[in-house]
Amino acid sequence: MLGFFIIFVYQNNKNMTTPIIDNLKKEPWIIGLHKYTNIYIVGGCVRDSLMNQSMKDIDLIVEGLSLNGVKDILNSYGNVDIVGQSFSVLKFKPIGYNGEAYDIAVPRIDIKTGDGHKGFEVKTEGIGVLEDLKRRDFTINSIAINIFTNEILDPFNGVEDIKNKIIRATDPSAFIEDPLRILRAVQFASRFRMNIEPTTLSLMKSHSHLIIKISSERILSEFDKIILKKGSTKIAFQVMWDSDLDKGLFFKKFINNDFTFLDNLDKVSFYYVLANLGNVNPYDFYKFNLKGDYHTAKALMLLDKNFDKLNYLSEEDLRWTIFKMLKVSTILLNVKIFPPKVIEVIKLMKTKVIPMQFGDIPVNGNDIISLFDVSDIRVGQIINQMYKDALMVKFNWKNKEKTILYIKKFIY
């Protein structure tokens, strides 16, 4: 797929030669568009390429045509969908192409008309690619490449900021236009291990209170990217503190600012720590404030219910508690903030030294009913005792015959 080629930079970053561009130049639909207009690769795919990271998709800007004009030309070459008329974006798949759809847009500027990410009017008539680059959030995303000349358009020195690992707002009004960009700065800093430029950080602090105007779904999406794209959670927490985004989210600062041991967290651990730093209930925060998914919310509820007592349980009670937690939510297997003794028990489970879930022992309720004259209530009690003792390795639980012999000893 074209999107996974790496772009190589030549001639002091003034021009680029790329497998992507070389391939695109040969595409009939690109040739058809180029008869009427300039075509640019823009945004995140350019940024990722300059950072030697793989790209999921390719974003293009077509300069000099209306959106309908672009659509009319592309209709002859494949499937075209307008995903947002007001945003001037097309999704295009050429005939016979099975990869990610191309995002194709015309240059635009956004005129603020109200609150939220939909509170603006889009203007495209007479707008060029340089004006479009100015409306983007950060300089690292305000870079374009002309497909046919290989020229880099970098009016805000984004290439230099990438080189120096700096996140800088393209325009001082960036965070007023869309406060989610404050969280996007956190996300980029965390993923790319970048520093926030001082003026940009000051702007973030000044407007951090506006984050409450952003929908839960958009906030959750940015947080999820930190985890899914292997961002540094330690950096994320630090930038939230430095930018006062913590205060914007929780109406107060984090309860502490020592994030030394909070790096590379899994999803459940990240949201658990985030909620605790904000001094709110993790389940309520994730499920109701962020509108998060059911499975993660359930894991957060279990973690919050049991976390404080895990260090004080006897070994037998600890193993049984972990076993019961995993029965409800197996994603707890990967929680990184568990105490060391819990992680050691989970390691024993993963390596099959002790059972991890009901069904691991080759004796079930039907076996017990057929072998022993016991009531239904007693069957449940026997199964629980069998697993409790197996968790303490009191018998060879992997062997059915030896398990049955062991059951006989404790029920008679």
N, C-alpha and C positions, 0 to 999 in steps of 0.2 A: 504494500500500500504506500502511496506517495508520501503520506504524512509521517512516515517513520524514517525517511532519509535525513541525514544530518547536513546542515548547511555549512559550507566552509567559507571563511572570510579572507578576501585578498585585497590588495591595493589600499592598505591602511584603512580599511572599513569604508572606503568611498563607494566601492562596488562589491557585489557578491556574484560568485558563480556557484550554482547549486544543482544537484541532481533533480531537485523539485522543479526548479525553473526550467531546466533543460527539457524535462518531461512535459511540463505544462505548455511550453512553446509549441510542441508538436500536436497538442490536442486540437481537434477540429473546432470545438466550441470556443476555445481561447482565440484561435485564429479568426473565427467569425466575429467575436467581440472586438478584437483588436482593430478591425477595419474601421471602427467608429470611435474608439476610445483608448485611454490608457488603463492598464490593469496593474494592480499592486497586491502583493502579499503583505498583510498587516498584522499588528497586534501580538498576541501571545505566541503564535507559531514562530514569528521572527525572534522574539525574546528567547524562547526555549532553544531555538537553533543556535543563537549566539552563545548560549550557555551549554551547548553540547548535550542538550536533553532531548528526548524523543518527543514528537508532537502527535497528538491524537487526531487533529484535524487541521484544515487549511482555511484561513479566512482571507477573502479577497475583497478589494474595493475597486469598483469600476467607475472611472471619472468621466464625466461628459455626457452621460445618458441618464434618463429618468429610470426609476425602478421598473415601470411598465415597459420601457424601451428595452431594458436588459432582459426582462422576462420574455418579450416577444421574440428576441433573437435566440434565447436558450431553448425555447419550446421545440425548436427543430432538432435539438441535439440530445434531449433527455427529459427527465421529469423535474418540474420546477414547482416548488411550493412557497407561497408567501407566508412566512411564520409570524410576521408582524408588520402589517402595512404601515403602521405609525412609526415603526423603527427602521423601515426601509431595508429589510433583510430578506434574502431568498435562500432556500435550501435547494441545492441542485445536485442531481445524480445523472451523469452522462449515461447513454444507452450502453448496457453491458458492464457497467461499473458497479462493484459490490462493496466498495469501501465506505468510510464515513462520508456523509454528504458534505459538499462544499458550502460554506457560508459565504454568500455573495451579497455585498451591500453597495449602496451609492454613498458618497460623502454626505455628512449631515452635521448640523449643529443643533444643540438642544437649548431651547428658550424656556427658562423656569417660569411655571405658571401656578404652582402649588406645592404642597408637601408630597413626600414619597417619591419612589422611583418612577411613578407614572405621572407625576405632577409637572410635566413640561410639554412643550410643543416642539415638534421636529420640523426643521427646515432643511430641504435638500436642493431647492432650485438655486443655481448659481454658486453652489458650495464646492470648493476644491478639496483635494486630499489633505493639503496642509492644514486647512481649517478643521477637518475631521480629526486629524492627529492631536490638535490642541484640546479637543473636548475630552480626550481619554484621561484615565485616572492618574497614571504615573509615567514618567519619562521612559522607563524600561518597556512600556507598552505603546509608546507613541513613535514607533519606528515603522517605516514601510519600505518595500523593495519593488522597483519597477520591473515587471517580468521580462520586458523585451530589451531594456537597456542595462539591467542589473544594478542600476543606481540605487543607493540607499538614501532614503529621505529621513533625516534625523534632526529635525529643527530644534529639538530640546536636549540634545546631547545624551540621549538615552543609551547609546552604545558605550559611552564613557562611564555612565553610571553603572551599567552592567559590569564593566571591567573592574570598577572600584567597589562593587557590591553595595550600592547606595540606592535606597528607595526615596524618590523625590516626586512631589506632586507636580504634574504638568502645569497646572493652573492654580492660583491661590483659592479660587472658588470651588475647587474639586469637592471638598467635603460638605459644603453647603448644598451643592447640586445633588449629591447622593451620599448621605452619611455612612452608608454601607462601606464606602471606600476606606473608612477608618479601619474596619475589620479586615478588609482586603489587604491593607498595608500590614496588618498583623500576620495574615496568612502568608503573604509573599516573604516577609522577613523571616518567618519560621521555616518555610519550604526552601528558600534559597540562601539562608544564613546571611541575610543582608542587614545593614544598618539603616535606620531612618535618618534622613538628613534633618539637621536641627530645626530649620524653618518649617519643614513639613511636620515634624513632631509637635511643634508649637501650635500649628494649625489644627492638628488632630486633637490636642488637649482643649483648644478653644471650642471645638464643635463636638466633643465626645458625647455631650448630653443629647444630641440629636439622634443618637442611635435608637432611641425608643420609638422613633417614627418609622423605623424599618420593620417589615413584616417578619414574623418568627421564622417562616420558611427560608427567607433569604439569609438570615443570620445563621440558622442551622446549617445551611449549605456551605457557608464559608468556614464554619468550625469543622465540619466533616472533612473538608479539603485538607485541613492541617493534618488530620490523621491518615486519610486515604492516600495522600501524596507524600507521606513520610516526612512531615515537617517536624521541627524541633519544638516539642511542647514547652520546654523550658523557655525558649526564646519567645514563644507565643504569650506565655504568662507574663514575662518581663515587659514585653512591648505593651500589653494591656495595662500593666501598672504604670509604665512611663508615660503613656498617652492619656491616662485617666479614663480609658475605655471601661475599666473595671467599675468606676464610679457611674459611668453612663449606663451600664448593664444592671448594676445592683444598687444604685443610688448611694453607694459608699465605697471606700477603698477596700481592697482585699484585706483579710484579717492579718496577713503577713506578706512579706515580699522576699522570702528566701525560697527560690525555686531550684536550688542546686540539685536536688534529687528527684526532680519531676520531669526528666527528659524522656523522650521516646515512649510515651505512654500509649497504651492501647485505647480504643474508643471508650469503653466503660470507665476505665481509670481516669481518662481525661475529663469526662463530664462529671465524674464524682469529685475530683479535685477542684474543678472549676466552680461547682456549686458550693463546696465547702469553703473555698477561698472567699466566695461571696456571702457566706454564712446563711445559705438557704437550703431547703430540703432538696436533695439531688433528684429524687423521683418527680416531685412537683415541678421543679425548674425545667427538667428535660421534657417531661410529658406535656405539661400545660403551658409553660412559657415559650418553649422552643418548638412545641408540636412534634416531638421526636417519635421514633418508631416504638412499637409495643415491646419488642424483644429486648432492646437496650434499656427501656424504662423498667421492665421487669427485673433485669439484672441489677440495675441501680437500686431498686427497692430492697432486694435481697442483700446487696452489699451494705447498704446503709443500716439495715436491721441487725446485721450480724457483726459488722466490722469491729466495733469497739470491744466486743467480748472474746474475740478469737484468741487473743494473747493470754487469756485467763482460764481457758478451758483445759481440762485434763486431756491427755493424748487421745484417750478413747472417745471422749465427747467431741473433741476437735475433729477427728476423722469422720464421725457420724454426722456432725453438723455440715462439714464440707460435702459429704456424700449427698445429704438431703438438698443442699443448695444447688448442686449440679443436676439433681433430678429435675429441678424446676427450670434451670437455665445453664446450658452447657457452655455458653459464651464466657461464663465466669472462669473457665479453664485458663484463659489467656490474660486475666487481670494481673497487672504488674505491680500494683501497690499493696498486694497482700503481704502480711508479715512473713519473714523467712520461713517460719515453721509451717505456715500454710502452703507456701510454694513447694516445700519439701514433700508434703503429703500429696499434693497434686502431681509432683514428679513421680512418686510411687504409683499413683493411679495410671499415669500415662505409660509407664513402663510395665504395667500389668503385675506389679508386685502385690497390689491390693486392688479390689474391684472398684470400678468407677461409677457403675450404674446398675440398676436392677436388670437382670438378664445376663450379667457376666458370670454368675455361678450357674452351673448346668443342672440345677434343681429348682423347680418352680412350684407354684401352689398346687397344680394338678398332681405333681409327683407326691407331694406331702399328703394330699387327700387320699391318693390311691394306696399309700404305704402305711399311713397312720390313721387311727380312728379319732379324728379331732374335729372340732367345730370350725365354721368359717372364720369366726373371730380369732380363734386360736391359730389358724393358718397364718393370718397376718402377723401375729405376734412371733410365730416361729420364723417366718421369713425375715422379719426385722432383726431378731436375735442372731440368725444365721449370718446376715450381712455385717452386723456389728462385730461379731467374732472374726469374720473373714477380714474385716478392715484391720484387726489387730493380729492377723496371721496366726490364729489359734488352731487352724487345721488347713489341710490341703484343699482349698476351695475350688481349685481348677478341676479336681477329680470328682466325678459324680458319686461313685461308690463310697469314697472316703467322706464325702460331705454327708451322705445319708447316715453313715455310721456315727458321725459326729452329732447329727441331729438326734439320733436315738439316745445318746448319752445325756443330753440336756432336757429332753422332754419326758424321760422315764425316771 
